[in-house]
Amino acid sequence: MRVQMHWWVALIICIHGAAATEQPETVNFDTEGLSREAFPKGFLFGTAASAFQVEGMTHGDGRGPSIWDVFIKTPGIVANNGTADVTVDQYHRYKEDVDLMSKLNFDAYRFSISWTRIFPDGTGKVNWKGVEYYNNLINYLLKRGITPYVNLNHYDFPEALEKKYMGWLSYQSVKDFAYFADFCFKTYGDRVKQWTTFNEPRVVAALGYDNGFFAPGRCSKPYGNCTAGNSGTEPYIATHHLILAHAAAAQIYREEHQQKQKGRIGILLDFVWYEPLTRSKADRYAAQRAIDFHVGLFIHPLVYGEYPRTMQVIVGNRLPKFSKEEVKMVKGSFDFVGINQYTTYYIYDPHQSKPKVPGYQQDWNAGFAYAKRGVAIGPRVSLGEITLGILAPAE
């Protein structure tokens, strides 16, 4: 099987001013030499965003609430208790944004579709104003010569379905996501040729169900300030259903739409690389555990039809298993993989005893370090107030 791996290069621009309602006379931006001309012909140069981060209009034109609309109402979750009610108001100002992308000579724009803008309750009645918005965005991108890369879900699971059956913890989520995906393929597939099912589903499982940092905010008490959850089982259940939801959507696309629409379908995964802090066998095993639990959690089942052997041994009966039919559906269920590469860590064996309360991160049994003998694993770069580690080979 020939697999294409895509590394996304995104140029992040402050498109609007301090207030989305202001209309600046001119827009100034400095890309510090990063431009389309800096890359060879055939390189895909573009930018990316998620619906919840940029659209705004969370309470209008028929959109239903997602789990993030509810989650960020918790005091302290977001700085200054901000909301997504306006953000950069792309729902109303998409033409301005696309025009700026055109000025920057972007080849592509990767955006996500808000599930609850199409189906306010997750299933059932269609919100046609939401359908129209994405039709308009896609059409304008194509008019300006920019290829739409459409992601079907970027963390924002429907709140109605979270209440109904606890979201990704229920197998029903697989069926409902596949139905939503099929609707999008039918509606936009005549123009959209590049699809992804999920953006960073591992983050949904880990931060949503292991430490509660992300919606729906579930975890075992020792690992986060959560009111409910089980860090030892729920991250793996959510992972399992996310993988099956991806595979079910990919199967529908390939069997019912791909031949006619001539498009491709893939998935976007978050990658971090791990190098052993020392050459000791314990540290080398610890680094491999980190790779298997992070990188391998999704890509290994998608390629081989099963979870990494390391995970099977450590997690044991807390790790769900794929049926024979599910293995057939999951294995090879992508035309390409998009990689969001973040950073690199040194990993060491902390020589800890087995925790009394199991959890996804605790199952790694790995210690993290950015430096060895005072030397950082690689150069660091600062983007605004955010410091990012850059991938570099360890010594």
Secondary structure, 3 states (H helix, E strand, C coil): CCCEEEECCECCCCCCCCCCCCCCCCCCCCCCCCCHHHCCCCCCCEEECCHHHHCCCCCCCCCCCEHHHHHCCCCCCCHHHCCCCCCCCHHHHHHHHHHHHHHCCCCEEEEECCHHHHCCCCCCCCCHHHHHHHHHHHHHHHHCCCEEEEEEECCCCEHHHHHHHCHHHCCHHHHHHHHHHHHHHHHHCCCCCEEEEEECHHHHHHHHHCCCCCCCCCCCHHHCCCCCCCCCCHHHHHHHHHHHHHHHHHHHHHHHCHHHHCCEEEEEEEEEEEEECCCCHHHHHHHHHHHHHHCHHHHHHHHHCCCCHHHHHHHHHHCCCCCHHHHHHHCCCCCEEEEEEEEEEEEECCCCCCCCCCCHHHHHCCEEECEECCEECCCEEEECCEEEECCCCCC
